[in-house]
Amino acid sequence: MSILCIIFLIFFSCKDNSNNKNNLAAQSGHPSLILTEQGVKQIRANLGSIPIFDISLSETKADVDAEIKNGIEVPIPKDYSGGYTHERHKRNYIKMQKAGVLYQILEDETYAKYVRDMLLEYAALYPTFSVHPKPRSYARGKLFWQCLNDSNWLVYTSQAYDCIYDFLSEEERNRLETDLFRPFADFISKENPKFFNRVHNHSTWGNAAVGMIALAIDDDSLLQRAMYGYKEGKIDPELKDDDGGYINRDGKMGFLANLDEPFSPDGYFTEGPYYQRYASYPFLIFAQALQNKKPELNVLYHKDSVLLKSVNALINLSDADGDFFVLNDAQKGMSLQTKSLVSAVDIAYHFGGNNPELLSIAKSQNNVTLDDAGLAVALGIKNGKDKPFSKKSIELTDGADGNQGAVGVLRNENLELVYKYTAHGLSHGHFDKLSFSLFEKGNEVVQDYGMARYVNVEQKGGGNYLEENKTWSKQTISHNTIVQNEASQFKGKYDIGSKHHSEKYIFDDSNNSVQVVSAKESNAYPGTELHRTMVLIEDKDYSNPFVLDIMRVKSNAPNQYDLPLYYLGQIVQTNFNYSKYDSPKVLGTKHGYQHLYEEAKGSPNQDNIKLTWLANNTFYSYSATATANDEVILARIGANDPEYNLRAEPSLIIRRKDTQNTVFASIIESHGTYSPISESALNAYSNIKSIKVVFDTDAYTVVQFETTKGKTKVFAISNMNADKEIEHKLTINNKALIWKGAFTLK
C-alpha cells in the first residue's frame, strides 16, 4: 500500500468513529456501491411482499423495457440543455443505471447486455470527441455543453458498471476502463481544474463522479483525487499520485471540502434548498457507496452526520405541499417528489437510525430506490412504522461553523413565514439580506421571485440562465427588503457580498402565540444599519395568525429608501389615492429598476396605507405605517424585457426620500374567503384599523396596532440586548410598560 493510501485510511479511521452508527463490513465484490451482494439477496427474498418496492420495480422495468425496444443511440453531441443530443445522453445514463439494477434483481441478462452494448458504443466514440461545440460554459464537457452534465453521466454510469461488472469479460472491462472511464475521470478532474477544484455544487458532482468510478474499478489514486482534489504543479513526494500530480490537503478542494464548507452544522446548504436538492444526490450517493465499499472511512457520518441532518433540513425548507422555499437561485415548483429526494430520504432512513417520520415522506413520494436503502424503507412502511413528519418553526444556521447568519421559518396553522439572513450563498446567491416570503396552505402570498431560467426549455436561452437572472433576479429590488438609493446591496458585486453575512439576533418559537425572528445587517450599505424583526402572532381577536414586520434603518446620512412588497393576486382595494398611467413608466435605469414598470403612483391619505388583494380565493391585507412625504408606487415586473423572459407580476413599493433614520412597520393578514360557486365574500375587509410606531430609540422599538373592534396591542423589542433574563421598563403615553426578556406583546 502506498504512503498516500496509508495516510488516507488513518485520517478517516481516526475521524468521527464515535458517530458510526452502521459500521458495515466492506463490500469487496460486485455490486458494492449502491446495491450490495447481501442487499440483492434480501431484495430477491422479499419480492412480491413489499408493495412500494414492488411498484417501483415494476415501473422501472416497464420504462427500461420500452427503451430497449427502441434501441441504443449514442449521438454526436451538439446541443445545449433541452436539445436532442443533450436529452439523449441524459436519457442514456438514467436508463443504464436502471438496467444495471434490474439485471441484479431480476437476473435477466437482457439488461446487462443493454448496458454493455451501450457502454461499448461510448468507448468507441469517446476518444474521438473534442470538447462540446457549444462555448457558453466556463468548463465545457464532451458529451454535454458543461462538465457538470458529464459528471452527472459518470455518477449514474458508475452504478450501472458496478452492477454488470461480473457479467463482462476481462477484455470488455479493460476496454471500458482504458478507453472510456479513466479518460472520462481525467477529463473531469485533471483537464478541468476550475470545475473540479472548487467549493460548489458543480464540483461536488465532479468529485462524486471521479470517486464513484474509482470505487467501481478499485482505483485508490482516483479515489483520493476525488476526496481531496487535483492540482498540477510541484510534486510533493509524500503526496504523489500515479499521474505525477499531487493531492491538495489544504481542505479547500475535493469532496471533503465540499462537505465541510457549504453545510452548516444544522445541515443547511449555503446555496439554498433548490441547489441542495440538486447536490444531495451526489453527496449522498457517493457517501452511501463509500459506506458500503469503505466503511472504515465513515464519510456518511462525517462532521457529526451533517449529510443525514441535511435531509431533515431540506424537508423543513419545503412548504405545506412539499415545494421547496425559494431562496437564492431557484425554480419554483421543485419539490420533495424529485428523484434526488427519493434517494436522499431512503439513504437517510437506512443509515440514519430509521427515523419513522421519513417513512411518511417516502409514502407521499410513492417510490423508493431499488437498492438496500430502498428495501429498508419499503420494509419499514410494510411493517407500519411510519409516523407523520412534523414541520415546525425552525432556525437553520448558515456557514461551515453555523456562525454566518441563518434562515428562520415560523409556522402557525396554515401560515409559513420564511426569513433570510444568511451568507451570500456562493455564485447562486442573491443580494437580498433580511428578505422574506410568506405562504398559506402551500400557496405563495408574498413571493420571492426566484431565478430567471427555464430549465431545459431550449427555446429560452438553451435552457440555461438568462441575462435577466443577473439584471433582475439577483438584484435587491426584486426581493422584499430595503433598497437604499436605488442601488443593490454590496453594490451588486459578488466579491463584496460574499465576504459578509447578516447577524442573528433573536429566534424564539417557544410560545406559539408570539413567535419572533430578528436579525441585523450592517454591511449591505456602508454607514447604514438594518434591523428587521418579524413576528408571527396568533390572537383570539383575529380570525387567522398574522405577521408583524418591523424594519429599522439607521444611517449616517439622509438617503432614499424603497421597501417593496411582491404580493401575488388581484388588487381589491386601497385606502390611498393614486394615479394610474395610460402608459407605464420605467422605474429606473439599473440595479433591477430597469425591469420594473411604474404603473401608478400615490400618496398616503393618513398615517397608514392599506392594500387588500385576492389570491386563491382568499383575501389578504397589508397595513403599513406611512409619513406625509412617502410615495406609494404600484409597479409590475417586465420592463426592458423584449423576449418576455420575466413574469409580469405586481409589487407595491413604499418610497421614503431624504430620510436618515426611520422605521417601516406593517402587518400582513389573511382574513377572508371568496366562493365563486356561491359568489359570496366572507370577511373581505381587513381587521386592522391602525398601526403606528409609538416609541423608537437605539435601545427600544414599540409598535401599537388596533383592530377594527377597538382592541389595542403593543409589541416592544429591546434592540440591543436579547438576554431572556433582563427586565425592561418604558413609559409609553404615560403608562408603564414592563417586561422580561428581549420582547413582549401586551
N, C-alpha and C positions, 0 to 999 in steps of 0.2 A: 504494500500500500504506500502511495506517495506521501511525502510530508504534508502536502496540502490537504489530502484526504483525512489524515490523522487530525490536523488542526480543525478541519470542518466538523468531524464527528465529536471531538472533545468539546468544542464550543457549544454544540447543540445538546449533547448529553448532560452538560452541566447547567443548562438554562431551563428554568420553568418546569423541572421534573416534578415538582410538588403539585403541578396543575394537571398532570397527565391522568385524565380520568378514564382513559380507554387504551391502555398500553398493550396494543395488539402485537402479536408476533409478526415479523417481517414477511411479506409475500415474495417468494423467490421465483415463482414460475409465472405463467400467463394464463388467464388475465390477472393483473395485480395492481392496476391503477384505481379504477372506479369500481369495477367488478372484481371480486376475488374468487379464487377456486372454491373456497368454502362457501362463499356467498352464492355462487352459481348452484351448488348442490342444494342449499337451503331453498333457493327460489324454485328450483325444479320440484322439490319435495312438497312445496306449498301451492303450486299452480292449481287453479280451479277452486281454491278455497279462500282467496284473498281478493275480494271484489274490486277494490280500487286499483290494485296492481294488475289484475286480470284485464280490466277495461283498458288501462294504459298500454298493456302489451298488445291487446287486440287492435287498438287504434294505430299503434306503431307498426304492427305487421301489415295492416291494410295499406298504410302510407308507403312503406318501403316496397311492398309487392307491386303496387301501381308504378312506382318509379323504375323498378327492374324491368317491367314490361315495356316501358318507354325507351329503354336502352341507355347506354352511357354516352355522355357528351362532355368533352373537355375542350372548350373553345379557346381561341387565341384572345387574350384579354384586350379590351379596348374601351370599356365604358366606365363612367362614374357610378356612384350608388344609384340603384334603381334601374340601371341599364341592363340589357340582356346578359352580357357576359359576366357582369358583376353578380347578378342574381343566380346565374347558372353555377358559378363556382361556389357561391354560398350554399346553394341547394345541395351541391355535391358533398360538401363536408358534413352537412347535417345528416344526409342520408347514409353516408358511410358510417358515421358514429352509431346511428340507429341499427344499421345492418350488422355491424360487429356485435352489438349486444344481442340481437336476435339469434345470431349464429351460436353464441354461448348458451343462451337459454333454451333454444329450440333444437339445437344440434342439427341444424339443416345447413348443409354445405352450400346451398344456393346463395346464402347471404355472404359467406366467406369468399366465394368466387366473385361475387359482385364487387366487394371491397378490393380484393386482389387485382381484378382486371382494371378497375378504375385507377388504383394506385400505380399500376404499371404504365398506364397511359400518361399519368402525370410525370412519372420517372423518365419517360421517353421525351416529353416536351420540356420539362423544367430546365434542363441545361441549355436549351435554345432560347429561353426567354431573357430579354434585357429588362430594364425597368419598365414599368407600366407607361403607356404613351400619354396618359393624362398628367399634366405637370403641376396640378394645384398643391399637392401635399408637400410639407417640409421633409417627409420621408416616404418616397414613393415605393410601393410594393412591386411585386412581379405579377402575381395573379390578380391583384386588386390595385386600385389607384393609390392606396396608402398602406404602409406596413402594418397598421393596426388590423386591417382586414386579413392580411396574410397571416398574422398571428392568430386571429380567430380560426382560420383554416387549420393551422397546425395544432392548436389546442384540441379541437374536435377530432382531427385525423389521428392524432397520437392514441386516442382512446380506441379508435377503430383498429389501428395496427396492433395494439396490445391484445385485442380480442381475437384476432386471426393469426397471431404470431406463430403458434404451433401448427397451424394449417399450412403455412407457407413452407416451401423448400428452402434449404440454406442458401441456394443460389438466388432465389427470389428475394430473400431478406437482405442479402449482400447488395443486390442491385438497388433495392429501395433505399437502403441506408446510405449507399455510396452516391447514387445519382439524384436522390430526392431529399431525404431527411437531413443529412448532415449539411449539404449546401444550403438548404432552406433555413436551418438554425443559424448557420454562419451569416447568411444574408440579413436576417433579422437583427442579429447582435453585432457582429464584427463590422459589417458594412453599413450599419445604420446606428452609430453610437448616439446621435442626437435623439433618436427614438428610444433606444434600448436603455440608455443610462440616465433616466430621468426619474423624478418622483411625480407620477401622473398615471391616470388610468390606462393611457396608451402603453406605457412601459410595463405596467402590471400584466397586460395581455402578452407583451413580448417576452417578459421573464417567464411567465407560465408556459408559453408555447415552447421555449427552449427547454425549460425544466421538464415538461411532460414528455417530450420526445426523448430527453436524456434518461428518464426513468424507464421508458418503453424499450430503449436499446441498451440500458445499463451502462451509461457513459457518465462517470463521475466528473470528468472535466467539464462537460456541458452542464451538468447539474450545478456545479459550483459557479459557473458563469451566470447561470440563471439566478442563483441566490445572491450573488454579490456584484453583478455587473461585469462588463468587459471594457478594457481600455488599452489602446495601443500605446506604446511608448517604452520607456526604460524598464527593463525586466528585473524584478526582484527575484533572485534565485530561489528564495524560500517560498515564493508565491507564484511560480511559473506554471503555466498550464501547457498542454500539449501543442498549442498553436503559437507559442512564442510571445504571448501577451502576458498580462498579469491581472490578477483579481484584485479589484479595489476594495479595501476593507475599511474605508472611512465612514461607512454607514450611510452613504448618500446615493448608492446605486443598488440595483438588483431588487429581487423580490422582498428581502427583509426590510430594506429601506422603504419600499412602497407599503409595507405592512406597518412599520413603525411610525412614519411621518404623517400620512394623511388621516389616520384614525386617532380619535381621542380615546381616552380610557373608557368612555361610555359607549364606544362603538360608532360614533358619528363620523362620517366620511366628509372631509372638508370640501369636496366638490359639490356636495349636496346629494339628496336621495336619488335623483334621476341617474347620475353617474355612479352612485354607489350601487344601484341596481345593476348597472351595466358591468361594473368591475367585480361585483360579488361572484359572478361565475368563475372567472379565472382565479380570484383569490381563494375561493372555497374548493373549487375542483382540484386545483393544484395542491392545496393543503390536505385535502382528502387523499389524494394519490400519495403524497409524502407520508401521511399517517399509515396508509396501507403498506407502502413499499419500504419506508424507512421510519418506523415508529419511534426509534431512538432519538430522532431529530426533534420530535414534539412540536412541530410547527403549528399544528392546529390549535395548540394551547399557548402559543407564544403571546407575550405581553398580556398576561392574565386572561387568556382566551378571548382576545379582542375580536377575532373573527366570528366567534359564536355569539358574542354580545352584539355584534353589528347586525345580525339578522333581527334580533328583537328591536334594536334601534330603528331599523328600516321599516318594520311593521308599524311601529309607533309614529313614523313620519308619513302615514297614509291617513286619508280621511275615512268617513264612515262607510264609504263604498269601496275602500281599498285602493283608491287612486293616490299616488304619491303627491305630497305637497310640492308646490313649485318653488324651489329655492335655487338660485343661480341659473345657469343654462338648463332648461328642462322643457320637454314637450308634454303638454297636458294630456291626461288620459292614460299615461303609463301607470301600471297597477301591479298589485300582488299576483295577478294572473299570468304575468310574463314568465316564460320558461326558466329564466335565470333565478327567479324567486321560488319556483317549484324545487329546483335543485338546492337552493340555499336553505329552504325550510327543512327538506329531508336530511341534509347533512347536519344542520344544527340539532335536529331531533336525535339523530343516530349517535352523534359524537358529543352532544352537549348535555347529557343527563336525562334524556327522554321527557322533556317538558311537555306535559299533556296539552297546554294551550296551543302549541304549534300544530298539534293534530287537527284542531278546528280550522286552522288556516289551510292545511293540506286538504281537508274535506271540502272547503269552499273552492279550492283550486281544481278539485275533482281529477287530480292527476298526480302521479308520482314518477320518480326516476326509476328506470329499470336496472337497479343495482342494489347493493347491500343496504344502502341508506333508504332507498325507496321501499324495500321489503320491510325494514324495521317500522316505517311509518304505516305501511299497509296492515301489518300485524297489530300495531297499536290501535288503529281505527277499528279493525275487526273485533278486537277484544274490548271495545267500548271505553278506552282510556282517555278519549278526547274531552277537553274542557274548553269553554269559550275563552278566546283571547280578550283580555280586558284592557282596552286602551284608556289610559287615564292621563291626567295632566303630567307633563314630564319636561325636564330640562336636560338637554344633551349638550355637554361641553364640546368645544372645538379645540383643535391643536393637539399635537402629539402628547403633551402633558396635561391637557384639559384646562389650559390657562389662557386660551385665546378666544374668549367670549363663548357664546352658546346659541342654541336655538331653544326657545321656550314655547311649549304648546300647552295652552289652557283649554280644558274641556269641561262642559257642563251641559247635561242633557244632550240636545242636538247641535249645540254650538261648539265650534272649534276655532280658536284663535292661534295663529302661528306668528311668532315674533322673532325676527332675525337680528342677532347682534354678535356676529361671528367674525372669523378671519375672512380674508378675501375669497378663498376658495379656488386657488390656483388659476389656471388660464380660463376656467369656466365660471369664474366669479363675476359678480355684478357690483356696481358702485351704489349699494343700497343699504348702508348701515342704518339700523333702527327702523327698518321697514316691516310691514305686517301684511297678512292676508287673513280673510275670515270666511268660514264655511258653516253652512247649516244643512244638516241631513245629507252631507256629501256634496252639496251644491256650493259653488263659489258665490259669495255675497260681495266681498271686496277682493279683487283679484291681484295676483302678481302676474305680469304679462307672460313670463316665461321666455323662451328663446324664439328667434326669428329663423326658423328652419322647418322644412317639410321633409322629414327623414325618409329617404329612399323614394321620394317623388322626383323622378328625373327631370320633369319639366321645370321644377323650381330649383334652379342652380345646381342641377345634377344631384339633388337630394342632400346637398351639403349646407353649411352655414351660409346665410345670405348676408350681404353687406349691412343690411338693416340690423343685424344682431349687434354690430358694433355701434352703429349710429343711433339706434333706438333702444334695443332690449337691455343693454348693459348700462345705459345712462341713468342717472339718478332720477330724472323727471319721469321715467317710466314706472317708478315704484311709489309706494305710499309712504314717503318720508320727506323730510325737509330738503329744499333746494335753495342754496344761497347764491344770489346774484346771477341766476340763470346759468350756473356752472355746475358740472357734476362733482361729486366728492373726489378728493385727491386729484383734481384737475382732469379726471377721467383717464388717468395713466396707471397702468398695471404695476409698473415698477415702484410707484409710490404706494398705491393701495395695498400691495402685497406685503408691505412692511408693517402694517398696522392692523389692529383688531379692536373691536368695541370691548367695553368692560362690563361684566356682570355687576349688578347692584343688588337686586332682590329677585328671588324666585320663591314664592310661598303659595303652595296649594293645600295647606293644612286645613283650611276652612273652605268648604265647598261653596259657601255663600259669598265669600270675598277672596278671590284668587288674584295674586299680584305678580307681575313680572316687570322688572325695571332695569334699564341699562343706560350706560353713558358712552358718548363718543366725543373725543377731544382732538382728533387728528384729521377728520374729513375736510374741515375748513380751518386753516391756521388762524388762531386767535378767536375761535368760536367753540363753545362747549354746548353739546346737545345732551339732553337728559330726557328720555321718554319712559313714561310709566303707563302700563296698560293693565286694566282691572276687569276681570270677568265677574259680574255681580248677579246674584240670584236674590230676589226680594219679593215678598208676598204682594207688594203693591204694583208689581209689573207682571204681565202675563207670561213673559219669557225672560230668560237670562239676557243681559245686555253688556256692552263693552264701554267702559270709560277710558278715554285716551287723553293723556296729559303730555304734551311736548313742550319742554322748556328750552329756550335758546338764550345763551349768554355770550355776548361778543364784545370785543374791544373797540368796535366801530359800528356805525349805522350800516345796515345792509337792506337788501330786498329779500324777503323770504316767501317762497311758494310752497304750499302744502297741498299736494294733490290727493284725491280720493278716487280710485278706479272702481267705482260701483258698477255692477252688471245688472242691466234691466232698463225699464222704461220710466222716464220721469212722470210722476203723477202730480206733484205739487211742490212749489217752493214758497217761502214766506218773504222773498226778496224780489224786487223788481229787476228785470233785465231786458236788454235789447238784443233780439236775435237778428243776426246779419243775413241779408239776402245772399251774399257771397262770403263764405267764411274766410277769415284771415289766417295766415300762417303765424303761429305764436312767436317764433324766434328763428335764429339762423344756425345754431349749433347746440351741442350737448343734448341732443334729442328733441329740443324745442322745434327744430325744423320739421319734425314729423307730427306736430300737433296743430290741428285746426282750432282756432278760436271761433266758436260758433255763436257765442253770446257773451255779453258782459253785463254785470250788475253791481249793485252795492247794497250793503245791509240797510234795512229799514229800522233796525233796533239793535240791541246788544247781542242778539243771536241770529244765526242763519239756520234755515232748515231746508233739507231736501228729502222728499219722500219718493220712493220708486217702487216698481212692481217687478218681481222676478220669480219665476217658478210658482206663480200664483200665490206669492207671499209678499206682504207689504214690509218695507224697511224704511227707516228714517235716520237721517244724520243731522244731529243738532250740535252746532258749534258756536263757541264764543267768537265775537267779532268786534272790531273797532270801527269808528266812524269813517276812517280813511281806507278801510280794506276794499279791495276789489274782489269780486266773485266771478270767476271765468268758467263758463261751460265749454269744455273742449272735447275734441274727438280725434282719435288716432287716425293717421292716413295721409297727412300732407307729404309732399315730395316723395311719393311712393308710386312711380309710374307703372310698375308691374303688379300692383296690388299684392305685395308681399306681407303687408301688415293688416291685422284685423281692425276694422273700423269701430272701435269700442269707446264708450264715453268716459269722461272724467270731470270732476268738479275741483277747481283749484282756488284756494284762498290765497290771495296775494297781499302781503303786508310790506309796504315800502318804507324806506328811510327810518328803520327801527333798529335799535341796538339790542336791547334785551326784551324778551316777550314770552308769553305762554299761549299756546294753542290748546284749548280744551274742548273735547267733543264727546258725544255719546252716539253709539250706533245700536239701534234696537230693531228686533224683529217683532212685529206687533199685530199682524192680522193676515187674513187669507182671502182669496177670491176664488169662487167656484164658477167656471164657465158653463157648467151644466145647469145650476140653479140661477146663475147670473146674479149672485149675491156677494157683497163685500162685507166682511166682518172685521171690526176693529181696524178700520183702514186709516185711522189718524194716529199720529204719534202720541205716546204717553208722557212725553217730556214737555213741560211748559217753559222751563228756562234752565240754563246752565251758566254759571259765572265763576270766575276766579276771584275769591274773596280775600286771599292772602297769598303773597309770594315774596320770598326773600331767598338769599343764598341757602338759608337753613331749612325753610319750610315752604310748602305749597299746599293751599287748601282750595278745593273746588266744591261749590254748592250746586245742587240740582233739585228741581221741584217738579213734581208730577202735575198732570192736569187736574188731579183730585186734591191738590193743595198739600201733599205730603212732601216734606223737605228733608234732604240728607246732605251731609258733608263728608268728603273724603280728604283726609290730611296725610301728608307724607313728609318724613324727615329726609331732606335732600343730601345730607352729609353724614348721617350716622344710621346704619342699618341694624344696629345691635338690637336684638329682640328683648333685651332686659332693661333698656334705658327708658325712663319715663319722660314724657314731653308735656309741656303746658303752653298754650297760646290763649290770647284773648281775641275773640272774633265777634265784632258787633256787640261789645260789652258783655260777652258771655265767655266763660272759661271753657276751653277745650283741652281735656287732659286724656292722655292715652299712654300705654306702654307698648314699646316695640316700634318698628320702622314706620307703620302706617295704621290708620284706623278708618272705619266707616261708621258714622253715627247719624 
